[in-house]
Amino acid sequence: MKKLVLSIGAALCIYGMVVFPVSGQSLDTSALNDKMGSALDTISNAVTEATSQMNLTAEAYIGKLFPSLPAHFMVGLSASTTIIDMNPLKDAIVTGGVDSASVSGVPHTLVLPAWAIQARLGGIVLPFDIGGFVSFSIPISGLSIDLSKMSDAQIKMIIKNTSAGLDLRYAILQGKGRWPKISLGGGYFYVNKNYTFAIADGDNSLDTTFTIKTHALYVQMQISKQFAFIAPYLGARALFTKEANSFSWDAHIESSTPKDYADTASFGHNFEASRVQPQIFAGIGFLPPFGQITLGCQYNPRLNLWTVSVHGGFRM
């Protein structure tokens, strides 16, 4: 997990590096805002993709809570990470005038992790199940990471996170006999993430905050088939989002005439059909008695983003 967090910091810090011009005489605020906006959009997409994998089970339908013996339910933990190719962004920053040496240490890929406590209850009488998840920062005040080893500059990052979701699936096939389980469903989740950076290079400094707030609605279909204690699965999802993202920064540039700069910007959109995100997900579940371990992957062809996930917990 530490390596994942460090790669987040390394990737985002390259946007802050444009605040420290080689001459130390001036700051191109327009260029900085462009880079901040690009970073925010990239992070927001990745966060949404990772969160959409949070409440996953290998079984397309877990069975009924009542009437059923045993009652069917599960509770456990989920973790996922979305992988982003950083090379185009690094190239754009170098083209914008940043020394290539400043970004040489940044990884070629950015991995944005997510985690959650998840639970799912079987339906009552009818063949459906309901799932939910919640995730929050540990500690609540935010995770503080020192990234100074990655640069000559002094860099600190704080991550705050709150996310939660709920979904319902209805089984059109319950997996009886040789038939697979097939479910149709939909759900909602909310994400509120905050990344704060404090960067100091000599007498120059930059404080930056990225805020991501996303509401997501989705519909999905999933098919699975259990063979002994193994259950492969395949599914597809259509994701609709409403976003209210923002960034703010303030900088101090030391020179013959010290200067202070600050700015803020907001970006967002409502639920729009033109912005629907298609997702294809698949994986395999291992279902020992009273347990479940699921390994999964997801691909968004519109954004060309891959997400991998692991889920584990207790089940009946």
C-alpha positions as CSV (number, residue, x, y, z in Angstrom):
1,M,0.0,0.0,0.0
2,K,2.9,2.4,0.8
3,K,4.2,2.0,-2.8
4,L,0.8,2.7,-4.2
5,V,0.5,5.9,-2.1
6,L,4.0,7.0,-3.0
7,S,3.3,6.6,-6.7
8,I,0.2,8.8,-6.3
9,G,2.3,11.5,-4.8
10,A,5.0,11.2,-7.4
11,A,2.6,11.5,-10.2
12,L,0.8,14.5,-8.8
13,C,3.9,16.3,-7.7
14,I,5.0,16.8,-11.4
15,Y,2.1,19.2,-11.7
16,G,3.4,21.2,-8.8
17,M,6.9,21.4,-10.3
18,V,5.8,23.9,-12.9
19,V,5.4,26.4,-10.0
20,F,9.1,26.7,-9.6
21,P,10.5,28.3,-12.8
22,V,14.2,27.9,-13.5
23,S,14.7,31.6,-13.4
24,G,12.8,32.0,-10.2
25,Q,11.4,35.3,-11.6
26,S,7.8,34.5,-12.6
27,L,5.0,32.0,-12.6
28,D,2.8,31.1,-15.5
29,T,-0.5,30.7,-13.7
30,S,-2.4,29.8,-16.8
31,A,-0.1,26.9,-17.5
32,L,-0.3,25.8,-13.9
33,N,-4.1,25.8,-14.0
34,D,-4.1,23.8,-17.2
35,K,-1.9,21.1,-15.6
36,M,-3.9,21.1,-12.4
37,G,-7.2,20.7,-14.4
38,S,-5.6,17.8,-16.4
39,A,-4.4,16.1,-13.2
40,L,-7.8,16.5,-11.5
41,D,-9.7,15.0,-14.5
42,T,-7.3,12.0,-14.6
43,I,-7.5,11.4,-10.9
44,S,-11.3,11.7,-10.9
45,N,-11.8,9.1,-13.7
46,A,-9.4,6.6,-11.9
47,V,-11.1,7.1,-8.5
48,T,-14.5,6.4,-10.0
49,E,-13.3,3.3,-11.8
50,A,-11.7,1.9,-8.6
51,T,-14.7,2.6,-6.5
52,S,-17.1,0.9,-8.9
53,Q,-15.4,-2.4,-8.1
54,M,-15.9,-2.1,-4.3
55,N,-19.1,-4.1,-3.8
56,L,-18.4,-7.1,-6.0
57,T,-19.0,-10.9,-5.4
58,A,-18.1,-13.7,-7.7
59,E,-21.6,-15.1,-7.5
60,A,-24.1,-13.3,-9.6
61,Y,-26.6,-14.0,-6.9
62,I,-25.8,-15.2,-3.3
63,G,-29.2,-16.8,-2.5
64,K,-32.1,-15.9,-0.2
65,L,-31.9,-14.7,3.4
66,F,-35.4,-16.1,4.1
67,P,-36.8,-18.6,3.6
68,S,-33.5,-20.4,3.4
69,L,-31.4,-22.8,5.5
70,P,-28.8,-21.6,5.9
71,A,-29.6,-17.9,5.5
72,H,-27.4,-16.4,2.8
73,F,-25.3,-13.3,3.5
74,M,-21.7,-12.2,3.4
75,V,-19.4,-9.6,5.0
76,G,-15.8,-8.7,4.2
77,L,-13.3,-6.3,2.7
78,S,-12.6,-5.1,-0.8
79,A,-9.5,-3.5,-2.3
80,S,-9.0,-2.3,-5.9
81,T,-6.6,-0.1,-7.9
82,T,-7.0,1.6,-11.3
83,I,-3.9,1.8,-13.5
84,I,-3.2,4.9,-15.5
85,D,-0.5,5.4,-18.2
86,M,1.5,8.5,-17.1
87,N,3.7,8.8,-20.1
88,P,1.4,11.1,-22.1
89,L,1.0,13.4,-19.1
90,K,4.7,13.5,-18.5
91,D,5.3,14.3,-22.1
92,A,2.8,17.2,-22.0
93,I,4.5,18.7,-19.0
94,V,8.0,18.5,-20.5
95,T,6.5,20.1,-23.7
96,G,5.2,22.9,-21.5
97,G,8.7,23.8,-20.4
98,V,9.5,21.6,-17.4
99,D,13.0,20.0,-17.4
100,S,12.7,16.3,-18.3
101,A,15.0,15.5,-15.4
102,S,12.3,16.8,-13.0
103,V,9.9,14.1,-14.1
104,S,12.4,11.3,-14.7
105,G,11.7,9.7,-11.4
106,V,8.0,9.6,-11.8
107,P,6.6,6.0,-12.5
108,H,5.4,5.2,-16.0
109,T,2.0,4.2,-14.5
110,L,-0.1,5.7,-11.7
111,V,-2.0,3.4,-9.5
112,L,-4.9,4.8,-7.5
113,P,-6.0,2.4,-4.7
114,A,-9.4,2.1,-3.0
115,W,-10.7,-0.1,-0.1
116,A,-14.0,-0.7,1.6
117,I,-15.9,-2.8,4.1
118,Q,-18.6,-4.6,2.2
119,A,-21.7,-6.6,3.1
120,R,-24.5,-8.4,1.1
121,L,-27.8,-9.9,2.2
122,G,-29.9,-12.4,0.4
123,G,-33.5,-11.5,-0.5
124,I,-36.6,-12.3,1.3
125,V,-39.0,-14.6,-0.6
126,L,-38.0,-13.2,-4.0
127,P,-34.6,-14.1,-5.6
128,F,-32.7,-10.8,-5.1
129,D,-29.8,-9.6,-3.0
130,I,-28.8,-6.2,-1.6
131,G,-25.2,-5.1,-1.1
132,G,-23.5,-2.1,0.4
133,F,-20.0,-0.8,1.2
134,V,-18.4,2.0,3.1
135,S,-14.9,3.4,3.1
136,F,-13.2,6.1,5.1
137,S,-9.7,7.5,5.9
138,I,-7.6,5.8,8.6
139,P,-7.1,8.0,10.6
140,I,-10.2,10.0,10.1
141,S,-8.1,13.2,10.0
142,G,-6.4,11.8,6.9
143,L,-3.4,9.7,5.9
144,S,-0.2,11.8,6.1
145,I,2.7,10.7,3.9
146,D,6.2,12.3,3.6
147,L,7.3,12.2,-0.1
148,S,10.6,14.1,0.3
149,K,12.7,11.2,-0.7
150,M,11.3,11.3,-4.2
151,S,12.6,14.8,-4.9
152,D,15.1,17.5,-3.8
153,A,12.0,19.3,-2.6
154,Q,10.2,18.8,0.7
155,I,6.9,17.2,-0.1
156,K,4.1,16.1,2.2
157,M,0.7,14.7,1.2
158,I,-2.5,14.1,3.2
159,I,-5.3,11.9,1.8
160,K,-8.9,12.1,3.1
161,N,-11.5,9.7,1.8
162,T,-15.2,9.0,2.3
163,S,-17.2,6.7,0.0
164,A,-20.3,4.5,0.3
165,G,-22.6,2.7,-2.0
166,L,-25.7,0.4,-2.3
167,D,-26.9,-1.9,-5.0
168,L,-29.6,-4.4,-5.7
169,R,-29.5,-7.5,-8.0
170,Y,-32.4,-9.7,-9.2
171,A,-31.7,-13.2,-10.3
172,I,-33.3,-14.2,-13.6
173,L,-31.5,-17.5,-13.3
174,Q,-30.7,-18.9,-9.8
175,G,-28.0,-21.4,-10.8
176,K,-30.1,-24.5,-10.3
177,G,-28.9,-27.7,-11.9
178,R,-26.6,-27.1,-14.8
179,W,-27.8,-23.5,-15.3
180,P,-25.6,-20.6,-14.4
181,K,-26.6,-17.7,-12.2
182,I,-27.6,-14.6,-14.1
183,S,-28.6,-11.3,-12.4
184,L,-29.7,-7.9,-13.5
185,G,-29.3,-5.0,-11.1
186,G,-28.3,-1.4,-10.4
187,G,-26.8,0.7,-7.8
188,Y,-25.5,4.1,-6.5
189,F,-22.3,5.2,-4.9
190,Y,-20.8,8.4,-3.6
191,V,-17.1,9.4,-3.4
192,N,-15.5,12.3,-1.6
193,K,-11.7,12.4,-1.8
194,N,-9.3,15.1,-0.9
195,Y,-5.6,15.2,-1.8
196,T,-3.5,18.0,-0.1
197,F,0.1,18.6,-1.0
198,A,2.6,20.9,0.7
199,I,5.7,21.4,-1.5
200,A,8.8,23.4,-0.5
201,D,11.9,23.8,-2.7
202,G,14.3,26.2,-0.9
203,D,12.4,29.4,-0.3
204,N,9.8,28.5,-2.9
205,S,6.6,26.8,-1.8
206,L,3.3,25.5,-3.2
207,D,0.3,24.2,-1.3
208,T,-2.2,22.4,-3.5
209,T,-5.6,20.7,-2.8
210,F,-7.5,18.4,-5.2
211,T,-11.1,17.7,-4.2
212,I,-13.2,15.0,-5.9
213,K,-16.9,14.6,-5.3
214,T,-18.7,12.1,-7.5
215,H,-22.3,10.6,-7.5
216,A,-22.6,7.5,-9.6
217,L,-25.6,5.5,-10.8
218,Y,-25.2,2.3,-12.8
219,V,-27.0,-0.7,-14.2
220,Q,-25.3,-4.0,-14.7
221,M,-25.6,-7.7,-15.7
222,Q,-23.6,-10.5,-14.3
223,I,-23.3,-14.3,-15.0
224,S,-21.5,-16.9,-12.9
225,K,-21.2,-20.6,-12.7
226,Q,-19.9,-22.5,-9.7
227,F,-17.8,-25.6,-10.2
228,A,-17.1,-27.2,-6.8
229,F,-15.4,-24.4,-4.8
230,I,-14.6,-22.2,-7.9
231,A,-16.9,-19.7,-9.5
232,P,-15.8,-17.8,-12.6
233,Y,-17.9,-14.7,-13.5
234,L,-18.4,-12.2,-16.3
235,G,-20.3,-9.0,-16.3
236,A,-21.0,-5.6,-17.9
237,R,-21.9,-2.3,-16.4
238,A,-23.1,1.2,-17.7
239,L,-22.0,4.0,-15.3
240,F,-23.5,7.5,-15.1
241,T,-21.8,10.1,-13.0
242,K,-22.4,13.6,-11.6
243,E,-19.2,15.3,-10.6
244,A,-18.3,18.5,-8.6
245,N,-14.5,18.6,-8.6
246,S,-12.2,21.5,-7.7
247,F,-8.6,22.5,-7.0
248,S,-7.0,25.3,-5.2
249,W,-3.4,26.4,-4.8
250,D,-1.2,29.1,-3.4
251,A,2.5,29.7,-4.1
252,H,5.4,31.8,-3.0
253,I,8.2,32.4,-5.4
254,E,11.4,33.8,-3.9
255,S,13.4,36.1,-6.2
256,S,14.8,39.7,-6.2
257,T,11.1,40.7,-5.8
258,P,9.3,37.9,-3.9
259,K,5.8,37.1,-5.3
260,D,2.8,35.3,-4.0
261,Y,0.2,33.7,-6.2
262,A,-3.1,31.9,-5.6
263,D,-6.0,30.5,-7.6
264,T,-8.9,28.1,-7.5
265,A,-11.1,26.4,-10.1
266,S,-14.1,24.1,-10.2
267,F,-15.2,21.6,-12.8
268,G,-18.3,19.4,-12.9
269,H,-21.2,18.0,-14.8
270,N,-24.6,16.5,-14.2
271,F,-25.8,13.0,-15.1
272,E,-25.6,12.9,-18.9
273,A,-26.2,10.1,-21.4
274,S,-23.3,11.3,-23.5
275,R,-20.9,10.7,-20.6
276,V,-21.9,7.1,-19.9
277,Q,-18.9,4.9,-19.0
278,P,-19.0,1.3,-20.3
279,Q,-17.3,-1.3,-18.1
280,I,-16.6,-5.0,-18.6
281,F,-15.6,-7.0,-15.6
282,A,-14.5,-10.6,-15.0
283,G,-12.7,-12.8,-12.6
284,I,-12.8,-15.9,-10.5
285,G,-14.1,-16.6,-7.0
286,F,-12.8,-19.2,-4.5
287,L,-15.6,-20.4,-2.2
288,P,-14.4,-22.5,0.6
289,P,-16.9,-23.3,3.4
290,F,-17.9,-20.1,5.2
291,G,-15.5,-18.0,3.1
292,Q,-15.0,-16.2,-0.2
293,I,-12.0,-14.8,-2.0
294,T,-12.6,-13.1,-5.3
295,L,-9.9,-11.9,-7.8
296,G,-11.2,-9.6,-10.5
297,C,-10.3,-7.2,-13.3
298,Q,-12.3,-4.5,-15.1
299,Y,-11.8,-2.6,-18.3
300,N,-13.3,0.7,-19.4
301,P,-12.9,0.9,-23.2
302,R,-13.9,4.5,-23.4
303,L,-11.2,5.7,-21.0
304,N,-8.8,2.8,-21.7
305,L,-8.5,2.2,-18.0
306,W,-7.8,-1.2,-16.3
307,T,-8.8,-1.9,-12.7
308,V,-7.8,-4.9,-10.6
309,S,-9.5,-5.9,-7.4
310,V,-9.5,-8.5,-4.6
311,H,-12.4,-9.2,-2.2
312,G,-12.5,-11.5,0.8
313,G,-14.7,-12.3,3.7
314,F,-17.2,-14.5,5.6
315,R,-20.2,-16.0,3.9
316,M,-23.1,-18.3,4.5
